[in-house]
Amino acid sequence: MTSSVRKAVFPAAGLGTRFLPATKAQPKEMLPLVDKPIIQYGVEEAVAAGMSNIILVTGRGKNAIEDHFDVNVELESFLEARGKYEQLEEVRKISNLINFAYVRQGEPLGLGHAVLVTRELVGNEPFAVILGDDVIDAEPPAIKQMTEVFERVGGPVLAVERVPMDQVSSYGVIAPDLSADMGPGVYKIKDLVEKPPRNEAPSDLAIIGRYILTPDIFPMLAATKSDRTGEIQLTNGLRELLKTRPLYACEIKGVRHDTGNKLGFLKAVVYFAMRRPDLAEHFKTYLADQGLLAK
């Protein structure tokens, strides 16, 4: 069965200040996890979930992302002439993954604004939002788990993950409607709270970087006022939408890495290196030799 969710939005206009100076001249989305840039993991996830169109929300200095997913005739000719067919296949696979469209955000004015600027490209159909910083290793892919829930409930679906209570104030958190039995790992949302104090958090179910949204979110975002930081928050738009229709949450089964901070990025590099048959044993030996891993 073909999913009714065909488009995935990737907000990628942020400045990446947490990784300066590495991100002074290159987008943080292009930092490599082993040998693939962070954003490619999310794009491959969308492809694996059956999506056919990617909308990248970019800004100044993000040309490297567009170049990465474009055809590079000179590189392909060079690899072919040298008989490097395995690398040639890998490079061609990147540009053949999916259909790409780009829209400029202008200024990074928050996640809600990044979603809003895709309104014309998305049109009148459901769509996914994938935050590239959250790299999720899951089978089926995280966004596929969510589209399956969407097909069943017929409404917007947010990805959630249980987090320790001392970390809830770093996330948007849902208040689940416990009277509604939606099946294992699926919740009807009663409310959403952005970064609540620990003692006021309605649950330990934190919203992570995956959404399946419907086009009625756009007028809600257009009417959402900027917060004290000058940003339009997606959570605020979703709270308004909740007044008009049910929202749902899907607890993702998989391993998530937040590569938007240095520690999370380093953990992700090690995690994916250890899952590579061509690297794992050598890497494990190296770590053991350095006293970083028991032999």
ABEGO torsion letter per residue (X at the ends): XBBABABBBBBAABAGAAAOAAAAABBAAABBBGABBAAAAAAAAAAAAGBABBBBBBBBGAAAAAAAABBBAAAAAAAAAAGBAAAAAAAAAAAAABBBBBBBAGBBAEAAAAAAAAAAAAEBBBBBBBBAABBBBBOBBAAAAAAAAAAAAGBBBBBBBBBBAAAAAABBBBBBBAABBAEBGBBBBABBBBGBBAAABABABBBBABBBBBAAAAAAAAABBBBAAGBBBAAAAAAAAAAABBBBBBBBBEBBBBAABAAAAAAAAAAAAAABAAAAAAAAAAAAAAGABBX
